[in-house]
Amino acid sequence: MNPIDLVVTVCALLSPATCEEQHLVFNYGGSPTQCAMAAPPYIAQWIGDHPKWQAVRWRCEYPHPNDKA
């Protein structure tokens, strides 16, 4: 399995206009489209660990080699 970036846009429950992107490393062997369809349980786990946020959208993309971790 190769790492793929799961990019989740989350918004604060108490301030829905406050949103940010979270980049999560998701080990998945399929395409970005297949990854996006398989991601909801992983996103639900993240939301369970961060109850002040709600996920509003997500996408998967291959990591960019020049990005800093």
PEDA-V571494 format. One record per residue. RES is the residue in one letter. BURIAL is I if it has 9 or more other C-alpha atoms within 8 Angstrom, else O. Layout:
res:RES burial:BURIAL
res:RES burial:BURIAL
//
This chain:
res:M burial:O
res:N burial:O
res:P burial:I
res:I burial:I
res:D burial:I
res:L burial:I
res:V burial:I
res:V burial:I
res:T burial:I
res:V burial:I
res:C burial:I
res:A burial:I
res:L burial:O
res:L burial:O
res:S burial:O
res:P burial:O
res:A burial:O
res:T burial:O
res:C burial:I
res:E burial:O
res:E burial:O
res:Q burial:O
res:H burial:O
res:L burial:O
res:V burial:O
res:F burial:O
res:N burial:O
res:Y burial:I
res:G burial:O
res:G burial:O
res:S burial:O
res:P burial:I
res:T burial:I
res:Q burial:O
res:C burial:I
res:A burial:I
res:M burial:O
res:A burial:O
res:A burial:I
res:P burial:O
res:P burial:O
res:Y burial:O
res:I burial:I
res:A burial:O
res:Q burial:O
res:W burial:O
res:I burial:I
res:G burial:O
res:D burial:O
res:H burial:O
res:P burial:O
res:K burial:O
res:W burial:I
res:Q burial:I
res:A burial:I
res:V burial:O
res:R burial:O
res:W burial:I
res:R burial:I
res:C burial:I
res:E burial:I
res:Y burial:O
res:P burial:O
res:H burial:O
res:P burial:O
res:N burial:O
res:D burial:O
res:K burial:O
res:A burial:O
//
